[in-house]
Amino acid sequence: MDNYKRIDKLIMKYLIIGAIVILLITNYKQVLQWLSVLMTVLQPIIMGAGIAYIINLLMVQFEKIYFPNKHAKWVRMTRRPVSILSSFIVVLFIIVFVISLIAPQLISVFATMIEKAPELFTMVENWILQYNDLFPQLADFVQDVDIDWQGFASQFLNMINNFTGNVIETTVSTIGSVFNFIVNIFLAIIISIYILLTKEKLAGQFKRVSKAFLPERLDQNLRYVLNVLNDSFSSFFVGETIEAVILGSMVALGMWIFRFPYAGMIGALTGVTAYIPFVGAYISASVGFLLILVESPIRALLFLVLIIVIQQIEGNIIYPRVVGQSIGLSGLWVIVGITIGGGLWGVPGMLFGVPISSAIYRLIKDNVVLKEKYKGRLKVKG
């Protein structure tokens, strides 16, 4: 009789799950709308959790050096707040420093590029024609290109006029978006501070809820997966930060030694884009090439040579030692993670695709090892 009751409960359970799945599939548009609204509502909380995770990496280090051998009450009470404040100050300083290096020069150079576009094209054309023996096909292509710069300028002015025609509507919309973004950032920072101040309590509450509502084995597996994800993300961010500082410094120093312009800006940009493995190097190199191209095509090509040399040193010596060992992934799986992550979520996906791939790789690897050990025991018993 008990067996029949268990079977009935199991059947009812799967019927309910099946009904829910069918309901979700048949009303997927409404479900997507609800999810979109839910994500909008939860955005400050998600951002706050992300900020807390990043700040925590620094906070832990500050806590280690904040009167480590003293156990007085005032030390224990101030250790966490002081460490949080110090971590936010460091992050804010880095952000302001990088923006101050990149933004002013970038705006100025792009304005110059737009102004000197016809002159730049003529200069590049003359240079290619001068070395037409080396680039015969490219020289033929350049000779056939006929750009109507007057027409281009006219179209650009028309676009500006159309934009200014809707300037009030655009301004109101932009102000609303900026205000909403500022409010979300403010709420996210407040939430992140609360998370950091009470992280041990929150972790304990999560463990209690997990133990209370999940079977023991599932609870253990969930904790293990979360620990693997935490190890992968923390190792990735720490390793990438060290690698970004080294690479950005190498680019800035190399450009300064060989008297290339915009050394500080391109070095800072290289450091920022280095968080996107492999792809980030091409982004910064492309921007640097275009900026230097305005002044001299020859120097722009020499800049590419310098970047290639630095990338070879970084890719073969620095990256495997600093990041490769920390995330435990080969180059192939890094590229796979970037490709899939970028295809699904754009630039954030390219950034987070690597640590997620590392976590999945480790989980599969550990599972394979367990299966092999289990099969080995069966063979020994047999």
ZIQUI-V239433 format. One record per pair of residues at least 24 apart in sequence whose ideal C-beta (glycine too) atoms are under 10 Angstrom apart, sorted by the first residue. I is the first residue (numbers start at 1). J is the second residue. D is the distance in whole Angstrom. If there is no record, write none. Layout:
{{I/J/D} {I/J/D}}
This chain:
{{40/180/10} {40/184/10} {43/180/10} {43/181/10} {43/184/6} {43/187/9} {43/188/8} {44/183/8} {44/184/5} {44/185/8} {44/186/8} {44/187/4} {44/188/5} {44/189/9} {44/190/9} {44/191/6} {44/192/10} {45/184/10} {45/187/8} {45/188/8} {45/191/6} {45/192/10} {45/195/9} {46/184/10} {46/188/8} {46/191/9} {47/184/6} {47/185/7} {47/187/8} {47/188/4} {47/189/9} {47/191/8} {47/192/8} {48/184/9} {48/185/10} {48/187/7} {48/188/4} {48/189/7} {48/190/7} {48/191/3} {48/192/4} {48/193/8} {48/194/8} {48/195/6} {48/196/10} {49/188/9} {49/191/7} {49/192/7} {49/195/6} {50/188/8} {50/192/8} {50/352/10} {51/88/9} {51/91/9} {51/185/9} {51/188/6} {51/189/6} {51/191/8} {51/192/4} {51/193/9} {51/195/9} {51/196/9} {52/84/9} {52/188/9} {52/189/9} {52/191/8} {52/192/4} {52/193/8} {52/194/9} {52/195/4} {52/196/5} {52/197/10} {52/199/8} {52/202/10} {53/192/9} {53/195/9} {53/196/10} {53/230/9} {53/233/7} {53/234/8} {53/237/9} {54/87/9} {54/91/7} {54/192/9} {54/233/10} {54/234/10} {54/237/7} {54/241/10} {55/83/9} {55/84/7} {55/86/10} {55/87/5} {55/88/7} {55/90/9} {55/91/7} {55/189/9} {55/192/6} {55/193/9} {55/195/9} {55/196/6} {56/83/10} {56/84/9} {56/87/8} {56/192/9} {56/195/8} {56/196/6} {56/199/7} {56/234/9} {57/87/8} {57/233/9} {57/234/6} {57/237/6} {57/238/6} {57/241/9} {58/83/8} {58/84/9} {58/86/8} {58/87/4} {58/88/9} {58/89/10} {58/90/6} {58/91/7} {58/238/10} {58/241/10} {59/83/5} {59/84/6} {59/85/10} {59/86/8} {59/87/5} {59/88/9} {59/196/6} {59/199/9} {60/87/9} {60/234/9} {61/86/10} {61/87/8} {61/90/10} {61/238/10} {62/86/5} {62/87/6} {62/90/9} {63/87/10} {80/196/7} {80/197/6} {80/198/10} {80/199/9} {80/200/10} {81/193/9} {81/196/9} {81/197/7} {83/196/9} {84/192/9} {84/193/6} {84/196/5} {84/197/7} {85/193/9} {87/196/8} {88/189/8} {88/192/9} {88/193/8} {88/196/10} {94/241/10} {94/245/10} {94/271/10} {94/272/10} {95/272/10} {97/268/8} {98/248/9} {98/265/10} {98/268/5} {98/269/8} {98/271/7} {98/272/6} {99/268/9} {99/272/10} {100/264/10} {100/265/10} {100/268/9} {101/248/10} {101/252/9} {101/262/10} {101/264/5} {101/265/5} {101/266/9} {101/267/8} {101/268/4} {101/269/8} {101/271/10} {101/272/10} {102/262/10} {102/264/9} {102/265/5} {102/266/9} {102/267/10} {102/268/5} {102/269/6} {102/271/10} {102/272/8} {102/287/10} {103/265/9} {104/265/9} {105/261/9} {105/262/6} {105/264/8} {105/265/5} {105/266/9} {105/268/10} {105/269/10} {105/291/8} {106/262/9} {106/265/7} {106/266/10} {106/269/8} {106/287/8} {106/291/8} {108/262/10} {109/261/9} {109/262/7} {109/265/8} {109/287/9} {109/290/8} {109/291/5} {109/292/9} {109/294/7} {109/295/10} {110/287/10} {110/290/9} {110/291/8} {110/294/9} {112/291/9} {112/294/6} {112/295/9} {113/290/7} {113/291/8} {113/293/8} {113/294/5} {114/153/10} {114/156/9} {115/294/10} {116/294/6} {116/295/10} {117/147/9} {117/149/7} {117/152/8} {117/153/9} {117/294/9} {118/147/8} {118/149/5} {118/150/9} {118/152/9} {118/153/9} {119/149/10} {119/294/9} {120/290/10} {120/293/7} {120/294/6} {120/295/10} {120/297/9} {121/145/8} {121/147/7} {121/149/8} {122/149/10} {123/293/9} {123/294/9} {123/295/10} {123/296/9} {123/297/7} {124/293/7} {124/297/6} {124/300/9} {126/297/9} {127/296/9} {127/297/5} {127/298/8} {127/301/10} {128/297/8} {221/363/10} {224/363/8} {224/366/8} {225/359/8} {225/360/10} {225/363/7} {226/359/10} {227/359/10} {228/358/9} {228/359/5} {228/360/9} {228/361/10} {228/362/5} {228/363/6} {228/366/8} {229/355/8} {229/356/8} {229/358/9} {229/359/5} {229/360/9} {229/362/9} {229/363/9} {230/355/10} {230/359/9} {231/326/9} {231/327/9} {231/328/10} {231/355/9} {231/358/9} {231/359/8} {231/362/8} {232/326/9} {232/327/6} {232/328/8} {232/329/9} {232/354/9} {232/355/4} {232/356/7} {232/357/9} {232/358/4} {232/359/4} {232/360/9} {232/361/9} {232/362/7} {232/363/10} {233/327/10} {233/352/8} {233/354/10} {233/355/5} {233/356/8} {233/358/9} {233/359/8} {234/326/9} {234/355/9} {235/323/8} {235/325/9} {235/326/4} {235/327/6} {235/328/8} {235/355/8} {235/358/8} {236/275/9} {236/277/9} {236/323/7} {236/326/7} {236/327/5} {236/329/9} {236/351/9} {236/352/9} {236/354/6} {236/355/4} {236/356/9} {236/357/10} {236/358/7} {236/359/10} {237/275/8} {237/326/10} {237/351/10} {237/355/8} {238/322/9} {238/323/9} {238/326/7} {239/319/9} {239/321/10} {239/322/5} {239/323/4} {239/324/8} {239/325/8} {239/326/4} {239/327/7} {239/355/10} {240/274/7} {240/275/5} {240/276/9} {240/277/8} {240/280/10} {240/319/10} {240/322/8} {240/323/6} {240/326/9} {240/327/9} {240/351/9} {240/354/8} {240/355/9} {241/271/9} {241/274/9} {241/275/8} {241/322/10} {241/323/10} {242/318/9} {242/322/5} {242/323/8} {242/326/9} {243/271/9} {243/274/6} {243/275/9} {243/277/9} {243/314/8} {243/318/6} {243/319/6} {243/321/9} {243/322/5} {243/323/5} {243/324/10} {243/326/10} {244/268/10} {244/270/8} {244/271/4} {244/272/7} {244/273/8} {244/274/4} {244/275/6} {244/280/9} {244/322/10} {244/323/10} {245/271/6} {245/274/9} {245/322/10} {246/271/9} {246/274/9} {246/313/10} {246/314/7} {246/318/6} {246/319/9} {246/322/7} {247/271/6} {247/273/9} {247/274/5} {247/280/9} {247/281/8} {247/284/9} {247/310/7} {247/311/9} {247/313/9} {247/314/5} {247/315/10} {247/318/7} {247/319/9} {247/322/10} {248/272/8} {248/273/9} {248/274/7} {248/284/9} {250/306/10} {250/307/10} {250/309/10} {250/310/5} {250/311/10} {250/313/7} {250/314/7} {250/318/8} {251/281/9} {251/284/8} {251/285/9} {251/288/8} {251/303/10} {251/306/8} {251/307/7} {251/310/6} {251/311/9} {251/314/9} {253/310/9} {254/303/9} {254/306/5} {254/307/8} {254/309/8} {254/310/6} {254/313/10} {255/288/8} {255/292/9} {255/303/7} {255/306/7} {255/307/9} {255/310/10} {257/306/9} {258/299/9} {258/302/7} {258/303/8} {258/305/10} {258/306/6} {259/299/9} {260/288/8} {260/291/10} {260/292/6} {260/295/9} {260/296/10} {260/299/7} {260/300/9} {260/302/8} {260/303/6} {260/306/7} {261/288/10} {261/291/7} {261/292/6} {261/294/9} {261/295/6} {261/296/9} {261/299/8} {261/303/9} {262/287/9} {262/288/7} {262/291/5} {262/292/7} {262/295/9} {262/303/10} {263/288/10} {265/291/8} {266/291/7} {266/292/9} {266/303/8} {266/307/9} {270/307/8} {270/310/9} {270/311/10} {270/314/10} {273/347/10} {274/314/9} {274/319/9} {274/323/10} {275/347/10} {275/350/9} {275/351/6} {275/354/9} {276/338/7} {276/341/10} {276/342/9} {276/347/7} {276/348/10} {276/350/5} {276/351/6} {276/353/9} {276/354/9} {277/315/10} {277/319/8} {277/323/7} {277/324/10} {277/327/9} {277/329/10} {277/331/9} {277/334/5} {277/335/8} {277/337/9} {277/338/6} {277/350/8} {277/351/9} {277/353/9} {277/354/6} {278/311/10} {278/315/8} {278/319/9} {278/331/8} {278/334/7} {278/335/7} {278/338/7} {278/350/9} {278/354/10} {279/335/9} {279/338/6} {279/339/10} {279/342/8} {279/347/9} {279/350/6} {279/351/10} {280/338/10} {280/347/10} {280/350/9} {280/351/9} {281/307/7} {281/308/10} {281/310/9} {281/311/6} {281/314/8} {281/315/8} {282/307/9} {282/311/9} {283/347/10} {285/310/10} {285/311/8} {323/354/9} {326/355/10} {326/358/9} {327/354/7} {327/355/7} {327/357/8} {327/358/4} {327/359/9} {327/361/9} {327/362/9} {328/358/6} {328/359/10} {328/361/7} {328/362/6} {328/365/9} {329/354/7} {329/355/9} {329/357/6} {329/358/5} {329/359/10} {329/360/10} {329/361/6} {329/362/9} {330/361/9} {333/357/6} {333/358/8} {333/360/9} {333/361/6} {334/358/9} {336/361/10} {337/361/9}}
